[in-house]
């Protein structure tokens, strides 16, 4: 038991912290627009992604896929 406890304490206190700097936040919102004649519903989905453009060389596409 003490061997496992010692190993656990060693792992907890020697973990390496990693930081991601390319995406700093974002939000997703949706708005109901209408019901279409074929009984499907139409929504407007908006995604705002905030990123660190100074410290990141990763490019982003203007298109995303959203599935429900």
Order of alpha helices (4+ residues) and beta strands (2+ residues): alpha-beta-beta
